[in-house]
C-alpha cells in the first residue's frame, strides 16, 4: 500500500509517498481502509524532532493522528464493530500513521462515524475534538459559568467554543480581526487580541482554555476567578527545545508546568497541562454532538495524500483556518 513516511527529523520536504507493507490487524484492532486523514500541529512537531526526547521515532517513520474510513477487518477480541462500518479515530501517539491507504487501530480508540458527516469532515475532527473535550471535562465546566477560549478560531479552540456553548457556558474567545465574525457565529463573544486583553474587558472567567503557551497560561491564572481553572494545550515545547535542545528543553518544560500547577494551588486555583486521550468512548459522545449539529467540524482545505508535505508546510505556517485534510479515497 501507499503511505507517507520520512527517514529523519527535519523539514516537511522529508515527507515521501512510498510503498510500504500492509498493516496487520491484531486481536484488539480494526483494520481501516482510509478515506481521509488530517494533520495537526503535533504532527509537524514530531516530524521536526521537537518531541524526540519524549516521543522518539523509529525510521522510516509514519505520520498522522486523525482518520476516517471503512472497517476492512475486525480483530478476534473485538466486539461492537463489523466489516463495512464507517469509523473515525485519533489513534495513540504510539501508533502513528493515518496518512496511508490502510491502518490498524485499536478498536477502543475508534467510534462510528456520524452519518451526516463526510469522511473528510469526520477526519478533521477526532484529535481536536478529543483535546477540547478533555480540557472542558477536566475543568468540569457547568452551565452558567464563564469560559474563555484562547485562539477560538483555531482547531481546538473552535471545537471547545462550540462545546462550551452546548454545555450552557457563557463563552468568549480571542481571535484576530478577520475571525471575529467566525467566532461570533460559533456562539462566543469575540475578543480582538491585537487591540484588547480579555482580562481587561471581561469579568473574571471561571475557566480558561489556553493554547498559546506558558506565558499566556500564567497570565490566565492571574486573571481567572478564585476557584477558577486553566487548561493548557501548549506546554511551550517548541521554544524550549529550540533554545535548550530536545532533552534539556523537555526538562525545562516539565519544570515550568510544575511551577504553574503549584502556583495555581497556592492562589486557590487549578492548572493542568492537558494531553488528549485516544478514547473511542469519548469520541462516541462527541459523535452525538456532531450528528445533532451542536458541533460542526471545521475543514479549511483539502489536498490529495501525495501533497502531505505541502499540508505540513501550510499547517506549520498557520496559513489555513480550520483543519487541513488529505483525501485518500472518494467517499
TITI-128727 format. One line per 10 residues: number of its first residue (from 0); for each residue x, y, z of N, C-alpha, C. Coordinates in pm, 1 decimal. Atoms other than C-alpha are relative to their C-alpha. Layout:
REM residues N
NUM = X:Y:Z:X:Y:Z:X:Y:Z; ...
//
This chain:
REM residues 331
0 = 83.7:-119.0:0.0:0.0:0.0:0.0:87.7:124.7:0.0; -70.0:-128.1:-1.7:96.7:367.8:-20.2:-15.2:64.6:137.7; 3.8:-71.8:-127.0:184.2:569.8:290.0:102.2:112.4:-2.6; -96.3:-108.4:-16.3:361.1:891.4:387.0:99.7:-40.0:107.7; -106.6:35.6:-93.9:695.3:821.4:553.8:110.5:104.2:-7.8; -118.8:-84.9:3.2:1013.8:1009.4:644.4:114.0:-72.3:71.0; -117.8:74.8:-43.7:1368.9:893.8:715.8:82.8:69.2:106.7; -74.0:-72.3:-103.4:1495.7:1161.3:953.6:-80.5:122.4:43.2; 63.9:-122.0:-45.0:1382.2:1455.7:1161.5:40.9:115.7:-90.7; -33.9:-115.1:83.1:1365.8:1779.7:970.7:-123.0:63.6:-62.9
10 = 107.7:-75.8:62.4:1153.9:1987.2:732.9:-103.7:-88.6:-67.7; 108.8:72.5:66.1:832.9:1889.7:556.4:45.1:-67.2:-128.5; -50.6:59.5:123.2:1034.9:1814.3:243.2:42.1:-144.8:18.6; -40.8:138.9:-27.0:1142.5:1490.2:412.2:-114.0:-99.9:-18.6; 115.2:89.6:15.0:790.1:1350.1:376.2:-6.6:-54.7:-141.5; -3.1:66.3:129.9:760.0:1099.0:94.3:-112.6:-103.7:-8.0; 103.6:101.2:23.4:479.7:885.7:-51.4:65.8:-124.1:-56.4; -69.5:121.8:40.4:606.5:528.1:-75.6:-88.8:-122.7:14.6; 60.5:131.2:-23.8:504.2:165.1:-97.6:53.4:-55.2:130.9; -37.3:59.9:-128.2:505.0:5.5:247.7:-80.7:-127.7:18.8
20 = 72.0:124.9:-27.9:391.9:-326.0:392.4:-139.4:29.3:54.3; 134.1:-13.8:-55.4:23.2:-367.3:466.8:2.7:-20.9:151.3; 4.7:20.4:-144.8:-60.2:-335.2:838.4:-70.0:-131.1:35.2; 65.9:119.5:-50.1:-160.0:-641.9:1037.0:-105.8:38.5:101.2; 110.3:-26.4:-91.8:-487.1:-644.5:1225.1:14.9:-90.8:121.8; -15.6:76.3:-122.0:-418.8:-753.8:1583.0:-134.6:-36.8:60.5; 126.3:46.7:-58.8:-681.1:-920.0:1805.2:-86.3:112.3:57.3; 76.1:-110.9:-58.3:-782.6:-585.1:1959.8:-16.8:116.1:-98.5; -4.4:-107.2:98.9:-763.9:-386.2:1635.2:-117.7:-2.3:-96.2; 78.3:-9.6:122.8:-972.2:-266.9:1346.0:97.2:34.3:-112.0
30 = -75.3:-37.5:118.8:-809.5:-265.4:1004.1:-89.5:92.6:-81.1; 82.8:-104.2:61.8:-934.3:53.0:838.8:53.4:36.7:-136.8; -31.1:-56.8:130.8:-939.1:149.8:472.4:-18.6:151.0:12.9; 2.6:-144.3:-25.2:-851.3:517.3:497.5:-65.2:72.5:-117.1; 60.6:-87.0:100.0:-1077.6:757.4:311.6:53.4:141.9:11.1; -53.6:-133.8:-21.6:-941.1:1076.7:466.6:79.1:1.6:130.1; -81.4:-19.4:-119.8:-681.2:1184.3:721.3:30.9:148.2:10.6; -25.9:-142.1:-19.3:-596.3:1520.6:871.6:133.2:19.3:70.9; -123.9:-31.3:-71.5:-286.7:1693.6:1005.7:-30.7:94.1:115.2; 11.0:-81.9:-120.5:-238.8:1867.2:1340.2:137.8:55.0:34.6
40 = -131.3:-52.2:-38.5:36.5:2080.5:1495.7:94.3:-104.9:57.6; -86.1:102.5:-58.4:161.5:1775.5:1686.1:73.0:-79.0:-108.6; -63.3:76.7:107.6:237.3:1607.5:1351.8:132.0:63.5:-43.2; -124.7:-61.8:45.3:490.2:1865.4:1239.0:100.0:17.0:113.3; -92.2:-7.0:-113.5:634.1:1898.4:1589.1:76.6:-131.3:15.4; -66.0:130.4:-5.6:706.8:1523.9:1593.2:95.4:-14.5:-117.7; -81.7:13.9:121.1:837.4:1528.8:1234.3:127.9:83.4:7.5; -115.8:-88.6:-8.4:1071.5:1820.6:1307.1:96.4:-39.3:111.3; -87.6:48.4:-106.3:1212.3:1644.5:1614.2:-14.0:70.7:132.7; 17.0:-73.2:-125.1:1082.0:1876.5:1885.1:-38.2:-91.4:116.0
50 = 44.5:90.4:-106.7:937.9:1581.1:2076.7:86.0:-126.1:9.8; -78.5:123.4:5.8:1220.7:1334.0:2024.2:38.1:-52.6:138.1; -36.6:46.4:-134.2:1302.2:1322.1:2397.8:-113.0:-76.9:66.5; 112.9:66.8:-64.6:951.4:1209.8:2494.3:-76.2:-92.1:-94.5; 70.3:82.3:97.4:823.9:1053.4:2172.9:93.2:-29.5:-118.2; -97.1:26.0:106.5:1121.9:922.1:1972.7:-57.9:-86.5:-110.2; 49.4:74.0:115.3:1053.9:789.6:1624.3:104.3:-99.8:-48.5; -86.0:97.8:65.1:1197.2:478.5:1461.3:-16.2:16.4:-149.9; 5.6:-28.7:144.0:1286.3:543.9:1099.4:14.2:-127.0:-83.6; 89.5:-102.7:53.0:1143.9:516.4:845.4:-125.8:12.7:85.2
60 = 111.5:-27.0:-89.9:867.9:681.3:1048.1:-124.9:36.3:-77.8; 130.3:-33.3:57.7:499.7:729.8:976.2:-56.8:121.9:71.0; 58.3:-120.1:-57.8:283.9:1033.7:1046.8:-151.4:-0.6:-17.3; 144.9:-14.1:8.7:-80.6:1124.1:1104.6:-72.3:-56.2:120.0; 71.6:41.4:-120.6:-318.8:1105.9:1403.2:-149.8:25.5:-9.7; 144.3:-15.3:22.8:-665.1:1164.7:1251.9:-38.2:-84.7:-120.0; 39.1:85.5:111.5:-852.7:920.4:1030.3:-150.6:-19.7:-2.6; 137.1:45.8:21.1:-1192.4:840.9:885.9:2.8:-98.3:-115.4; -2.3:101.1:104.8:-1256.5:529.3:683.1:-99.4:-111.8:26.5; 92.4:113.1:-4.5:-1424.4:191.5:649.9:74.1:-123.5:51.0
70 = -61.3:118.5:-59.8:-1352.6:-125.4:850.0:13.2:-111.4:-103.5; -26.9:112.1:89.5:-1189.1:-397.0:640.3:7.6:-132.6:74.1; -18.1:122.8:-78.4:-1118.3:-646.5:918.7:-17.2:33.5:147.4; 24.0:-18.8:-143.0:-1217.7:-686.5:1283.8:82.4:-101.9:77.9; -81.9:89.0:-81.5:-977.8:-829.7:1541.8:-82.2:-102.1:76.1; 71.6:112.6:-61.0:-1069.8:-1157.8:1709.0:-55.7:32.0:138.9; 45.6:-34.1:-134.9:-1112.4:-993.6:2052.8:-91.6:122.0:1.3; 77.2:-123.5:10.0:-1323.3:-701.7:1927.3:-148.1:-30.4:-16.2; 144.5:5.0:18.6:-1698.3:-661.2:1963.2:-50.6:142.3:-20.3; 59.0:-131.7:18.0:-1924.7:-375.7:1864.4:28.0:63.5:-134.3
80 = -30.1:-50.5:133.8:-1779.4:-323.2:1516.6:-11.0:-114.7:-100.2; 12.5:99.9:106.5:-1835.4:-502.5:1185.7:71.2:49.2:-124.9; -56.4:-35.3:130.0:-1669.4:-512.5:846.5:-101.3:86.0:-75.7; 87.0:-91.0:73.0:-1809.1:-227.6:639.4:-43.8:121.7:79.1; 34.5:-116.7:-80.6:-1865.0:9.6:932.3:86.1:120.2:-39.6; -73.9:-124.9:16.8:-1766.0:371.4:872.0:38.4:49.3:138.8; -50.5:-37.1:-132.1:-1547.4:478.1:1164.0:94.1:119.8:-11.3; -103.1:-102.6:-5.8:-1326.1:764.0:1273.8:75.7:-12.6:131.2; -87.2:23.9:-114.6:-1042.3:783.3:1523.0:115.6:98.8:2.5; -130.8:-63.5:-17.8:-742.9:964.8:1663.8:85.0:-97.9:78.8
90 = -75.0:106.4:-67.0:-501.0:681.4:1740.7:104.1:53.2:97.8; -104.2:-30.6:-97.2:-244.8:675.8:2018.0:127.0:51.5:-66.1; -132.3:-45.2:45.4:89.8:854.6:1982.8:91.7:-118.4:-33.3; -87.0:115.5:19.3:241.4:505.8:1991.8:-23.3:-68.8:-134.7; 30.6:65.2:127.2:77.8:407.0:1661.0:-42.0:104.9:-102.2; 26.3:-102.5:100.5:105.0:698.8:1423.1:-13.7:-64.2:-137.9; -3.7:50.4:136.1:42.3:660.7:1053.9:-131.2:4.5:-75.2; 128.3:-6.8:70.3:-303.8:767.8:939.5:14.1:50.7:-143.0; -21.3:-47.1:137.1:-154.8:925.8:626.3:45.1:-119.2:-84.4; -26.5:125.5:69.4:-179.5:596.6:440.9:-129.5:-52.9:-57.9
100 = 120.2:60.1:58.8:-418.3:381.6:241.4:-73.4:-90.8:97.1; 60.8:84.8:-102.0:-479.0:147.9:536.3:75.7:16.1:130.6; -64.8:-6.9:-130.9:-409.4:149.2:908.4:-73.8:-90.6:97.9; 59.2:78.2:-108.1:-466.9:-82.1:1204.3:-3.0:87.1:125.2; 21.3:-84.4:-117.5:-608.5:99.4:1508.8:-70.3:-82.7:106.4; 71.7:67.2:-107.9:-714.1:-30.4:1849.1:-148.0:35.9:-7.8; 144.1:-22.8:11.3:-1089.9:-70.1:1844.8:-50.6:96.2:106.0; 47.6:-89.2:-105.6:-1126.0:113.0:2176.8:44.1:144.4:-20.9; -33.8:-136.6:38.0:-976.6:420.3:2009.0:-85.6:49.0:-117.2; 85.1:-31.0:115.3:-1245.1:421.3:1737.4:-144.4:20.2:42.1
110 = 145.2:-15.1:-17.1:-1609.7:527.2:1712.1:-63.4:-0.4:-137.8; 71.9:-5.0:126.8:-1873.7:500.5:1444.6:-8.2:142.9:-49.7; 6.5:-132.8:59.8:-1862.1:795.5:1207.6:-143.9:50.7:0.3; 135.5:-55.7:8.5:-2163.9:1026.7:1240.7:-50.1:-4.4:-144.5; 47.7:15.5:138.0:-2379.1:952.6:931.7:-8.1:129.6:-79.1; 16.8:-124.9:73.0:-2432.0:1318.6:847.3:132.6:58.2:-48.5; -131.0:-52.2:37.8:-2056.2:1377.9:812.8:60.0:-79.4:-115.1; -82.6:67.2:98.7:-1847.9:1300.5:507.7:126.5:-49.3:68.3; -126.9:45.2:-57.2:-1520.5:1119.6:564.5:96.8:117.2:15.8; -87.6:-116.7:-10.9:-1338.6:1448.5:501.0:-33.3:78.9:125.6
120 = 40.1:-72.3:-120.5:-1539.5:1623.9:770.4:34.6:-79.9:125.5; -26.6:83.2:-117.1:-1504.2:1332.6:1009.9:149.0:-7.5:31.2; -144.6:8.6:-22.0:-1127.0:1308.7:960.1:55.2:126.1:63.6; -49.7:-126.4:-54.4:-1088.3:1673.2:1057.8:-21.2:11.8:150.0; 51.6:-24.5:-134.7:-1240.4:1621.4:1399.8:67.3:-71.7:117.3; -28.0:75.8:-122.9:-1106.6:1347.0:1632.1:102.1:60.6:94.4; -102.5:-47.6:-92.9:-783.5:1491.3:1773.1:-40.5:130.8:65.5; 37.9:-128.3:-59.7:-908.6:1847.0:1819.2:-123.9:-15.9:87.3; 119.7:21.7:-79.1:-1245.3:1724.3:1942.0:30.9:-63.4:133.8; -36.8:66.4:-124.1:-1094.7:1490.4:2199.2:80.3:92.3:90.9
130 = -79.6:-93.3:-79.9:-848.3:1757.4:2312.3:-90.4:101.2:68.9; 93.3:-96.0:-58.7:-1123.4:2014.1:2362.8:-84.8:-65.5:108.0; 82.9:72.9:-96.4:-1339.7:1754.6:2540.0:75.7:-26.9:128.9; -79.0:29.3:-118.7:-1059.7:1653.7:2776.2:23.3:125.7:83.4; -20.5:-125.4:-72.8:-993.9:2018.7:2865.2:-124.7:40.1:77.5; 123.5:-44.2:-64.2:-1356.3:2102.1:2940.7:-48.7:-100.4:103.0; 39.0:102.2:-97.6:-1417.6:1770.8:3117.4:83.6:13.6:126.6; -84.8:-19.7:-118.3:-1117.8:1822.0:3346.3:-44.9:122.3:78.4; 41.3:-124.1:-66.1:-1235.4:2177.3:3420.0:-140.4:-7.7:56.8; 136.5:19.7:-48.9:-1587.9:2045.9:3490.1:-85.3:124.8:-24.9
140 = 76.6:-118.7:38.9:-1748.3:2333.0:3300.6:-148.4:-24.4:23.2; 142.2:11.7:-30.4:-2103.9:2392.3:3420.2:-78.0:110.9:-68.3; 87.6:-100.3:59.8:-2397.7:2579.3:3272.1:3.9:127.9:82.5; -3.5:-129.5:-66.5:-2380.2:2949.8:3351.9:138.8:48.5:34.3; -136.1:-43.8:-27.4:-2004.8:2954.8:3407.7:55.9:77.5:-119.0; -66.2:-77.8:104.1:-1781.3:3190.1:3212.7:122.7:-76.6:-49.5; -109.3:74.1:63.8:-1543.6:3019.4:2968.9:70.2:89.0:-101.4; -81.6:-74.1:96.6:-1261.5:3197.9:2786.7:83.3:-99.3:-79.4; -76.3:87.9:88.1:-1112.1:3018.0:2486.5:101.4:84.4:-75.8; -104.5:-67.0:76.7:-778.7:3148.8:2362.8:8.7:-63.1:-138.7
150 = -8.4:47.7:138.2:-736.8:3121.1:1984.5:-126.9:-75.8:-38.0; 129.9:65.3:18.4:-1106.3:3046.9:1944.2:-29.1:-36.4:-144.6; 20.0:36.2:140.3:-1081.1:3028.8:1564.5:88.2:-116.7:-42.6; -91.1:108.9:33.0:-816.8:2754.6:1579.6:-67.4:-135.4:4.9; 55.0:135.1:6.0:-861.1:2380.0:1553.5:-66.0:-41.7:129.3; 56.1:36.5:-129.9:-908.1:2301.4:1922.8:-94.9:109.0:48.8; 79.7:-111.2:-50.7:-1042.4:2647.0:2004.4:-139.7:5.5:-56.4; 133.0:-8.2:61.6:-1328.7:2637.8:1756.6:-91.6:-111.0:50.7; 81.5:110.4:-53.0:-1446.5:2299.9:1886.4:-32.0:24.4:146.9; 24.9:-28.9:-141.2:-1405.5:2399.5:2252.4:-105.8:108.0:15.6
160 = 100.5:-106.0:-3.9:-1609.6:2712.1:2183.7:-139.4:-57.6:-19.0; 130.6:59.7:25.6:-1895.3:2509.6:2038.3:-43.9:-92.0:113.3; 34.3:88.6:-111.1:-1880.0:2251.0:2316.3:-40.0:80.8:123.0; 33.5:-84.2:-114.0:-1881.1:2525.3:2579.0:-139.7:57.5:-11.9; 134.9:-51.8:23.7:-2190.6:2680.2:2423.5:-103.1:-110.8:23.1; 91.9:112.0:-17.2:-2356.7:2336.1:2412.7:-16.9:-37.1:146.9; 6.6:29.2:-142.9:-2277.4:2293.2:2783.8:-71.6:108.7:78.9; 70.6:-108.5:-66.7:-2453.8:2619.9:2863.2:89.2:104.8:61.2; -91.9:-100.9:-52.3:-2144.1:2823.9:2942.7:-14.1:131.2:-75.8; -11.7:-129.0:66.1:-2105.7:3193.5:2864.3:141.2:6.8:-57.6
170 = -129.2:18.9:63.5:-1823.2:3171.1:2612.0:48.5:128.6:-66.1; -68.0:-106.3:72.9:-1579.5:3436.1:2493.1:126.3:-60.8:-59.5; -117.6:56.4:64.7:-1286.7:3376.9:2259.9:85.3:105.2:-65.2; -90.9:-93.2:65.8:-979.3:3561.6:2144.3:23.1:-43.2:-144.8; -22.5:27.7:141.4:-911.2:3589.6:1772.9:55.1:125.4:-65.9; -44.1:-114.7:78.1:-768.8:3816.7:1503.8:-122.5:70.7:-57.0; 116.0:-72.7:54.4:-991.4:4085.2:1346.4:-70.0:-73.0:-113.3; 62.5:68.2:113.0:-1050.8:3873.0:1036.0:-87.9:-116.1:42.5; 76.5:116.5:-46.1:-1200.5:3594.3:1250.0:-109.1:34.7:100.4; 99.9:-36.1:-100.4:-1435.0:3795.3:1473.4:-139.3:-49.2:-38.2
180 = 132.5:46.1:42.7:-1743.3:3713.0:1266.3:-11.2:-151.7:13.4; 1.1:145.7:-11.7:-1647.6:3345.3:1257.9:-19.0:-42.4:144.8; 12.0:35.7:-141.1:-1603.7:3327.2:1635.7:-138.8:33.9:52.9; 135.5:-36.0:-40.8:-1931.6:3510.2:1687.0:-101.4:-102.3:-51.7; 93.0:97.9:57.7:-2101.6:3258.0:1457.9:0.1:-130.5:78.8; -7.6:120.4:-82.8:-1986.7:2981.4:1694.8:-74.4:16.8:131.6; 75.4:-25.5:-121.7:-2181.1:3146.6:1977.2:78.9:66.8:109.6; -86.3:-60.5:-100.7:-1896.9:3325.2:2154.9:11.7:150.9:-19.4; -34.5:-141.7:8.0:-1810.9:3686.6:2232.9:142.6:10.0:-53.5; -136.6:-8.6:53.3:-1511.4:3763.6:2006.6:78.9:112.7:65.5
190 = -91.1:-98.4:-57.6:-1217.3:3945.5:2163.1:120.0:12.9:-92.7; -112.3:-25.5:90.4:-966.6:4101.2:1921.4:127.7:10.5:82.6; -119.6:2.5:-85.1:-636.4:4005.5:2081.5:102.1:106.5:-38.3; -96.3:-102.3:42.1:-449.0:4269.9:1882.8:-26.1:134.5:66.4; 33.7:-130.5:-56.9:-632.8:4558.8:2044.6:-55.2:-9.0:141.5; 60.5:14.8:-132.1:-776.3:4412.9:2366.9:63.9:-114.9:77.1; -32.0:111.9:-87.9:-681.5:4199.5:2662.9:-130.3:-46.3:63.3; 128.9:47.6:-49.6:-969.2:3977.0:2763.0:-15.9:26.3:148.9; 7.7:-20.8:-144.7:-881.6:4021.5:3129.7:-39.5:142.6:36.4; 32.8:-140.0:-25.7:-941.2:4396.6:3096.1:-140.2:37.5:-46.7
200 = 131.3:-35.4:55.2:-1272.7:4388.4:2906.6:-110.0:-95.7:43.5; 99.2:97.8:-44.7:-1444.9:4085.7:3062.4:6.8:-16.4:152.0; -6.5:33.7:-142.3:-1541.6:3995.2:3418.7:87.8:-123.1:19.7; -84.1:117.7:-24.2:-1325.3:3727.1:3585.9:-65.4:-127.3:-53.7; 49.4:122.7:61.5:-1362.7:3398.3:3399.3:16.5:-117.9:96.2; -8.7:119.5:-83.4:-1428.1:3063.5:3564.3:97.4:-102.6:-56.9; -84.8:97.9:67.2:-1242.3:2854.4:3307.4:67.4:66.9:-119.0; -73.5:-47.5:117.3:-974.2:2938.2:3052.4:64.4:-119.5:-68.0; -72.9:99.0:79.7:-856.5:2708.6:2773.7:108.3:76.2:-73.6; -113.3:-71.8:58.6:-510.9:2830.8:2680.0:72.0:-87.8:-100.8
210 = -73.5:74.8:102.6:-338.1:2724.9:2359.9:122.7:75.5:-47.2; -107.9:-87.1:46.5:-68.3:2992.8:2339.4:134.1:-27.3:67.3; -125.9:33.1:-63.6:191.6:2868.3:2586.5:8.8:47.1:143.7; -13.7:-26.5:-143.3:326.0:2911.8:2941.0:-18.7:145.5:40.4; 16.3:-141.5:-36.5:340.0:3293.2:2938.6:-147.4:37.6:3.2; 143.1:-25.6:6.1:-23.3:3313.9:2833.1:-74.5:-71.9:111.8; 64.9:76.0:-106.7:-124.2:3042.3:3079.9:22.0:65.8:135.5; -29.8:-68.9:-125.1:47.9:3229.7:3362.6:-87.0:124.1:15.5; 85.5:-117.7:-3.2:-142.2:3547.1:3272.1:-145.2:-38.4:25.8; 137.1:47.0:-21.5:-467.2:3349.5:3260.1:-23.2:-36.8:146.1
220 = 13.1:36.0:-140.5:-404.9:3212.9:3609.1:-10.3:123.3:88.7; 6.8:-123.6:-77.6:-351.3:3565.6:3737.9:-136.9:65.6:-12.8; 125.2:-70.4:27.4:-679.7:3683.8:3583.2:-124.4:-81.6:30.9; 117.9:85.1:-18.1:-909.6:3384.7:3638.2:-57.3:18.9:140.5; 66.7:-18.8:-128.0:-1163.6:3397.8:3921.7:54.9:-96.0:105.6; -36.8:89.7:-108.8:-1089.8:3247.0:4263.2:-74.2:-131.4:-17.1; 58.8:130.5:26.9:-1150.4:2874.7:4225.8:-4.4:-34.2:-147.4; 0.9:20.4:144.0:-1101.6:2908.5:3851.7:99.2:-105.2:-44.6; -82.6:106.6:55.4:-937.4:2652.6:3627.0:57.7:43.6:-133.6; -66.2:-28.3:126.8:-687.2:2694.2:3345.2:51.3:-131.1:-56.9
230 = -46.3:118.8:71.3:-641.6:2407.3:3099.7:86.6:46.6:-116.4; -92.8:-42.1:104.4:-342.1:2443.6:2868.7:32.9:-116.3:-92.7; -36.1:103.8:96.8:-270.1:2251.2:2548.9:131.9:32.3:-69.6; -128.3:-38.7:59.2:60.7:2424.6:2469.5:100.5:15.1:112.6; -97.6:-1.0:-108.8:344.6:2341.2:2707.4:125.0:79.4:-33.1; -118.3:-77.4:38.4:596.1:2551.0:2514.7:117.3:-85.0:-43.5; -107.2:92.0:39.2:792.0:2257.1:2376.9:87.5:58.3:-110.5; -78.8:-49.3:114.1:896.1:2426.3:2052.2:101.7:105.8:41.0; -102.0:-98.5:-38.4:1061.4:2739.4:2200.5:102.7:-55.0:98.1; -93.9:54.3:-98.3:1214.6:2541.6:2487.7:103.3:-90.2:-65.4
240 = -95.3:89.6:64.8:1369.9:2274.7:2266.8:85.1:74.6:-102.8; -80.8:-82.5:90.5:1482.7:2536.1:2014.8:112.5:68.3:76.2; -99.0:-72.4:-80.2:1663.8:2721.5:2292.7:99.5:-92.3:69.0; -84.7:84.3:-84.3:1798.7:2432.9:2501.2:32.9:-136.8:-59.8; -15.5:134.0:54.3:1782.8:2126.5:2275.6:-111.9:-90.3:48.9; 116.8:83.7:-30.8:1539.0:1834.6:2294.0:-7.0:-51.6:142.6; 4.3:60.7:-132.3:1641.4:1688.0:2629.9:-5.8:104.9:110.7; 6.6:-106.4:-99.6:1719.8:1996.5:2839.4:-126.8:83.0:-17.4; 122.9:-73.5:25.7:1428.7:2170.2:2671.4:-120.7:-69.1:60.5; 110.5:75.8:-58.0:1193.6:1893.0:2780.4:-0.6:12.2:151.7
250 = -7.9:-19.4:-144.9:1319.1:1922.2:3138.2:-47.1:139.5:39.0; 43.6:-136.3:-27.9:1265.0:2298.2:3124.5:-151.5:11.9:-8.2; 145.6:-0.9:13.9:909.0:2244.0:3003.8:-65.8:-63.6:121.7; 57.1:69.6:-115.9:836.8:1994.9:3282.5:7.9:86.3:125.4; -15.3:-87.0:-116.4:974.4:2233.0:3544.0:-96.9:117.1:-3.2; 92.8:-111.6:12.9:764.4:2518.3:3409.5:-143.0:-40.2:30.3; 136.2:46.8:-26.6:446.4:2312.0:3425.1:-21.4:-25.3:149.2; 10.2:20.8:-144.9:516.1:2214.2:3785.7:-17.3:133.6:71.1; 10.9:-132.3:-63.7:565.1:2579.6:3879.5:-139.7:59.1:-19.5; 134.2:-51.5:25.7:237.4:2676.1:3713.6:-104.1:-70.3:86.9
260 = 96.1:76.5:-79.0:48.3:2397.7:3891.0:7.5:36.1:147.9; -17.3:-33.5:-141.8:194.4:2474.1:4234.3:-46.2:142.9:25.9; 41.8:-138.7:-17.3:143.2:2848.0:4189.3:-150.9:14.8:-2.2; 145.4:-5.4:7.0:-219.6:2792.1:4091.8:-62.6:-47.8:130.9; 53.1:53.5:-125.8:-285.9:2579.1:4401.5:15.0:100.9:113.4; -25.4:-96.7:-106.6:-131.6:2841.7:4627.2:-93.4:119.7:-10.4; 90.7:-113.4:21.8:-364.7:3102.8:4473.2:-146.9:-40.7:6.1; 138.3:45.9:-8.0:-678.0:2890.5:4521.0:-60.9:-27.0:-135.7; 45.5:28.5:135.4:-699.8:2798.7:4154.3:59.5:-132.9:-44.2; -53.6:127.3:49.2:-615.8:2497.1:3938.6:53.9:16.6:-141.6
270 = -62.0:-1.7:132.8:-392.5:2440.8:3635.6:29.5:-142.9:-41.8; -36.3:132.2:52.8:-347.1:2138.1:3412.3:46.5:14.4:-144.0; -45.1:15.0:138.6:-145.3:2070.9:3100.1:-67.1:-125.2:-54.2; 86.8:108.3:45.2:-387.8:1854.9:2904.1:58.4:-69.4:-122.7; -38.3:82.4:114.0:-282.7:1571.5:2674.7:-120.7:-82.6:-41.7; 117.5:71.2:50.3:-554.4:1421.4:2457.3:9.1:-150.7:23.6; 8.0:144.0:-17.0:-663.1:1068.5:2543.6:-62.6:-62.0:-124.7; 51.9:67.1:120.1:-717.2:833.4:2248.1:-115.9:-90.4:40.7; 114.4:70.5:-57.5:-1063.9:733.9:2366.3:-114.3:-12.0:-99.5; 115.2:22.4:85.2:-1325.6:577.5:2143.5:-130.5:32.0:70.7
280 = 121.5:-30.0:-75.6:-1583.0:616.9:2422.5:-29.0:149.3:-1.6; 19.8:-144.7:4.3:-1528.9:993.1:2439.9:-35.5:45.9:-141.5; 28.6:-37.2:138.3:-1530.7:1013.7:2061.0:-144.4:-34.2:-35.8; 138.8:36.2:25.4:-1867.2:835.7:2056.0:-95.9:104.9:57.3; 81.2:-108.0:-57.0:-2010.6:1103.0:2287.9:5.4:123.1:-89.4; -15.3:-115.2:89.3:-1870.9:1373.9:2062.0:-72.9:-22.5:-131.6; 71.6:30.7:124.1:-2020.2:1196.0:1761.0:-147.5:36.2:12.2; 139.9:-38.2:-21.3:-2362.7:1256.0:1914.2:-17.9:150.7:-18.1; 4.3:-145.9:18.8:-2291.0:1631.0:1926.9:10.7:35.2:-148.2; -16.5:-25.3:142.6:-2176.5:1621.4:1564.6:-126.4:-36.1:-77.1
290 = 118.6:44.7:71.5:-2478.8:1426.3:1446.5:-118.8:91.9:26.1; 109.3:-90.3:-35.9:-2713.9:1663.3:1629.6:21.7:141.4:-52.1; -28.6:-132.7:52.4:-2542.6:1965.9:1474.9:38.4:101.4:105.5; -43.1:-92.6:-105.3:-2443.6:2114.3:1811.5:144.9:40.7:-17.1; -140.4:-26.5:30.8:-2081.3:2096.0:1699.0:20.7:-28.5:-148.1; -25.7:13.6:143.7:-1963.8:2141.6:1340.7:149.6:-12.2:-23.4; -140.9:17.4:34.5:-1632.4:2011.0:1207.7:45.5:114.6:-89.7; -50.7:-116.4:72.3:-1412.1:2286.3:1066.1:108.9:-43.5:-99.0; -94.6:38.7:105.1:-1246.2:2192.7:735.9:47.3:126.1:-71.7; -54.8:-118.4:64.3:-1012.2:2455.9:595.8:43.7:-23.4:-143.1
300 = -51.0:28.1:134.8:-852.9:2289.7:294.3:15.0:-150.3:-16.7; -11.0:142.5:32.3:-849.8:1950.3:123.5:105.3:-18.2:-108.2; -107.5:30.3:94.7:-543.3:1809.9:-54.3:6.9:-151.2:-20.2; -20.4:144.5:17.2:-457.7:1469.3:-201.9:112.9:-50.3:89.7; -101.2:59.0:-87.3:-241.7:1230.9:1.1:141.1:33.1:-46.2; -134.1:-25.0:53.0:56.2:1290.8:-228.3:53.0:137.5:37.4; -42.7:-135.7:-35.0:65.2:1655.4:-114.1:10.6:18.2:151.5; -14.0:-6.6:-145.1:125.0:1573.6:252.0:105.3:101.8:42.5; -103.7:-97.1:-35.8:443.4:1783.0:256.8:-54.0:142.6:-5.4; 60.5:-132.5:10.2:250.5:2087.8:138.4:-99.0:22.0:114.2
310 = 92.5:-10.5:-113.0:-15.9:2017.4:401.8:74.8:33.2:128.4; -81.2:-29.7:-118.2:253.8:2015.3:671.4:51.2:143.5:-4.8; -51.7:-137.4:11.2:402.7:2340.0:539.1:-110.1:101.0:30.8; 110.8:-91.7:-24.8:63.6:2510.5:540.6:-38.6:-0.1:147.9; 34.1:9.3:-141.4:-12.8:2382.7:889.3:103.7:67.1:88.3; -108.3:-57.3:-79.8:324.6:2486.3:1026.2:0.8:151.9:-8.7; 4.3:-144.9:20.0:282.0:2835.6:882.7:-127.6:62.8:54.0; 127.7:-52.1:-46.5:-69.0:2867.8:1024.7:-76.5:71.1:-109.4; 53.5:-69.8:116.7:-187.9:2957.2:676.2:-145.1:-31.8:-30.5; 136.2:42.5:31.4:-530.9:2789.1:688.5:-83.9:0.1:126.8
320 = 93.8:8.9:-111.6:-828.2:2841.7:922.1:-79.7:-128.8:-14.8; 63.2:131.3:9.2:-980.7:2505.7:1007.2:104.6:-104.1:-32.9; -93.7:110.4:17.7:-824.9:2166.7:956.2:36.6:-22.6:-146.2; -47.2:41.9:131.4:-617.3:2059.5:657.8:-18.4:-151.8:-9.0; 35.5:141.3:13.7:-746.2:1723.4:536.4:57.9:-54.9:-128.7; -52.5:70.6:117.4:-582.7:1477.3:298.6:-100.3:-106.7:-41.9; 96.5:97.6:51.9:-824.5:1282.2:81.6:75.8:-117.4:-58.8; -67.6:120.8:44.3:-711.8:925.0:26.6:-86.3:-78.1:-99.9; 96.8:64.7:88.4:-1025.3:775.4:-133.5:-123.6:86.7:-8.5; 125.9:-71.4:11.7:-1350.3:917.0:-262.2:-102.4:-59.2:97.8
330 = 107.2:47.4:-88.6:-1645.3:895.2:-20.9:-93.3:-93.0:-76.5
//
